[in-house]
């Protein structure tokens, strides 16, 4: 009798520990993973930073450069002019390079792509948006307005994101996947009821 009570107490203790462990794990499910070797820091970001030039032009930060923002583009671009020389250099209109990234144009393979909006504003393509190009910014931006609605959406002012499917021989989204594409379920027809004569 005493042995069965002892086993029963051990069983209750194990059950209680299991419930506590489950509750402790459930509390940590919403916590983002830590990033550094000691377990601190935010998780790595998989999103590109918003370009300073976009942040300046999209004053209300809704992702759309509307007609008022286009009209005021010259003044907003000048807010990026850190040294007040009347022109914008890449270090003023592009985000800073990540730590450890090669600087400048030392190697052609490591040059950053020039965003569509910068290529549009930099009419002479010298990498500097000069005073004349800043003054012409509203007209230059309107050339990006594909649907002529007077505003620019992200798909109009940014280059399309690269699609891995275009790099694959088959060209489909599953081409680079180690797993075969899912097979759709076979079409089944419901059995027909027997006819009565």
FENDATA-V523812 format. One record per backbone hydrogen bond with DSSP energy under -0.5 kcal/mol. NH is the residue of the N-H (numbers start at 1). CO is the residue of the C=O. Records with the same first field share a line. If there is no record, write none. Layout:
NH->CO  CO
This chain:
5->1
6->2
7->3
8->4
9->5
10->6
11->7
12->8
13->9
14->10
15->11
16->12
17->13
18->14
19->15
20->16
21->17
22->18
23->19
24->20
25->21
26->22
27->23
28->24  25
29->25  26
31->28
35->40  41
36->40
39->36
53->93
54->51
55->51
56->52
57->53
58->54
59->57
61->58
65->152
66->64
70->66
71->67
72->68
73->70
76->72
77->73
78->74
79->75  76
80->77
81->78
82->80
84->81
88->129
89->87
92->89
93->89
94->90
101->98
106->103
110->107
111->108
115->113
117->157
118->115
119->115
120->116
121->117
122->118
123->121
125->122
129->88
130->128
134->130
135->131
136->132
137->134
140->136
141->137
142->138
143->139  140
144->141
145->142
146->144
148->145
152->65
153->151
156->153
157->153
158->154
164->162
166->163
167->164
168->164  165
175->172
177->174
184->182
